[in-house]
Amino acid sequence: MDEVLRLSHVSKTFPGVRALEDISFDVKRGEVHCLCGENGAGKSTLIKILSGAYQPDDGGKIYFDGREVSLTPNSALKMGIHTIYQEHIVFNDLSITENIFTGSEITRWGLQQRRQMRQQAESVLRYLKSDLSPEIKMRHLTSGQQKIVEIAKALLFKSNVIILDEPTASFSSKEIDTVLEIVRTVRQNGIGVIYISHHLDEVFEIGDRATVLRDGRKVSVHPITGLTKSTLIKDMVGRDPSTFYEREHVARGKVALEVRNVTGNGVRNVSFDVHRGEVLGIAGMVGSGRSELMEVLFGGAPIVHGDILIDGKKVRHASPKAAIRNKMCFITEDRQNTGLFLDKSIADNVAVANMVNTSEIIVKPSDDLATGEKYLKLLNIKAPTARTKVLNLSGGNQQKVVLGKWFNTGGEIFIFDEPSRGVDVGSKQEIYKVMVDLLKQGKAILMVSSDMPEVISMSDRVIVFKQGQIAGELTGEDITEEAILTLSIGDQKE
Amino acid sequence: MSKREITNAAAGVKESLFKRHENLTVLSIFLSFVVIIVGLQLISTGFAAYPTFISPVNILNILQQVAVPGIIAVSMTMVMISGGIDLSVGMLASLVSIVVSLGISRWGLGVVPSIALGVSAAVVLESAMGFIISRTRIEPFIITLGGMISFQGIALLLSNSREVVMKGELDFLTMNLIDGARDPVTGLVLRLPPYVLVFFLIALIGGLTLTYTKFGRRIYAVGTNPRAAFLAGIDVANMRLAVFAIQGLLVGIGATMLLARINTGIITLGQGLEIDTIAMVVIGGTALSGGRGNIVGTLIGVLFLGSIANAMNMLRLPSEVQFLAKGLIVIIAVSAGDISSRISDYRTLKREQAKARATAAQAKQGGADKKQEPQAELQNPPV
């Protein structure tokens, strides 16, 4: 097997973050090379370098077929390096044929050769053992079928390397089998496949080699034959202890929130409780149903079955309004799109959620401003006045504005979804301190996080999600990276 | 991800005067327009006569002309801040005028019940559109376009495609409140009908509602980020419905005023009203995408658009030119805000580049070869 693509000593720095550090990596023709690592280990950055979306820092070299090259999105495509991202990039209202050929239509005298394109599309679909008609609109396909179309496109345009980023996330097991079968077909064609998946089972089923990344560094590369899951997981864990936060612990109080057999929004039969004075960490891979469950609890998505109890009383959250009235707060993971009104001032943002709790019709902008100033000081938000538009703040300060918004409602049960995502180290510490302060006031915290040090250092207990269900619960000393990873990606029986 | 945030922070929290006072751009364009017209008048008369454009009688004239579109522009502002748009207001106004005039002159309902009937019809029809818009994902543009066409149909059916002439039953709405007053300069009779005051009253209430009530603040939230608004406990669907109901109320009131001026219920009465009101609101700085805008801006837009035709007449320009001028002013007024913000973004970028060059030079002196890095960073313009 000869090598087709090689990275040599590649690093990538973003302002303030070292995303990749001295990575050497290669893929051979006809092999499936798996990339493993936790959320944030650097897999996505590596893919973006391979697809030409990011340029590596000086000093890193990329070789294609033995020649040194520099990759741009265009030149990568010309070399036959196709990246198939987790989210589909498709034209929903165009047919399969049109989706495959858009941008590289077959033309003669400027006219599209529709029949020719159709035939080519059909033959590649048949080759992949799919019986889809090339005339069907993308809109009508399942995401598994859309994935097949994308792979078909890559095959048709003489690929040398196909990069699959989480190709099976949120697929049914039958669809996963189809995709794996297709990857095998692709491999037989002498194409190098880079395969990223959170599901270790797939890695073992299909991979030839596996490279493990952790915190932007390459930890190891193993041939799959003879490799065990526990070896792989051991390589993925093992963070620098200095990234852990030393947290004060607070005496546990009564149960604040009880979730009984809740089903809905992609989550199945989930039960747990959260006490006052404790942080219940919710771990699991991205897409395992954690944020979806939080939406259900907060009334943002309908509940199909099950009960939610607050302070022992059954509640029904038809909308977030009801949840806020029941003293719940939801710090969402995507603050720019679901947490903030970017174009509005800090004061406006802080005032907005508490409106459901007040009965006054008339509001005084000066009162809102005073409240805004109060939280500016309380949370140490770095802005000249509460009139400042949120748009102009840094990530950490924006997150503090979101906190201010919820503190202002006087909530008791806090859901933190990725509390420190995109936040600088200083603000991170401050946010953790604020969370502990909340516990001291007898409030309860549910914390969804993909940041392992955060989960481990902040949680009193951790429940781990896998495919919309709880895979297990960990307490005290048992909360380790290895245990969490084993539950979230490994075989449960192992 | 953090890149954008960092650039924003670096872009500085200090904003230009025009950015801080959002109405200042349009106001300055409007004022320069006034200055230009007055200047032209002075020049053409050889500085001999008083520029009639700013004479009290002319200002009152303009106010009478803009009062009705102005009333509707107030609710249009609310609809557009919430992220919607309403194309049906013109035809709805025609429909209301026909209902009210029929009520008075054919159905013998009496003046007040007829007006009540017309206004409530407008509220019901707008609420129906608002209901569909708030409960489905269909664009307001399409629903209100459909509304516009169907209202035309209803109006034609009711009036048998004819005009409905009244005998001046609504004259109390057009009486002169300052009877006997004369313009000190020209000596012409001054007229101030009640509906001009109604316009100011409605604008005042609308402005206060948007700034000082929970309801008003929530309209902004819904328009800026509906998802975040929903998660902050705001009943987004009902907010959307409510702004359309208000639109109905004000269209009803406006159409009655218009009917009082013309004295005839006719299908052409509200023609082009949707274009004018939307133009006024947009000139006033309200974003089509929602979330931004205010009544003061809309007031400026109303006066601005209203005075164009008037000024053209004063300068004896043919009426055909008025359309061109109106159109150009919409484009200029709306682009001005964008251009000024682009200029300030560009300046920030330049400043940052200079700073980055300085640090790069320093780094070079220190022996580290980091030339590539700051430049790559600057390829992303501040958003």
Interface residues (C-beta under 8 A of the other chain):
Chain A: T13 F14 P15 G16 V17 Q55 D57 D58 F298 G300 S319 P320 K321 A323 I324 R325 F330 T332 N337 T338 G339 L340 F341 L342 D343 K344 D348 A351 V352 A353 M355 V356 T358 E360 I361 I362 V363 K364 P365 A383 P384 T388 L391 N392 L393 S394 G395 N397 Q398 K405 G422 D424
Chain B: M1 S2 K3 E5 I6 N8 A9 A11 G12 V13 K14 E15 T211 Y212 T213 K214 F215 R217 R218 Y220 A221 T224 N225 R227 A228 A229 F230 L231 A232 G233 I234 D235 G291 R292 D369 Q372 E373 A376 E377
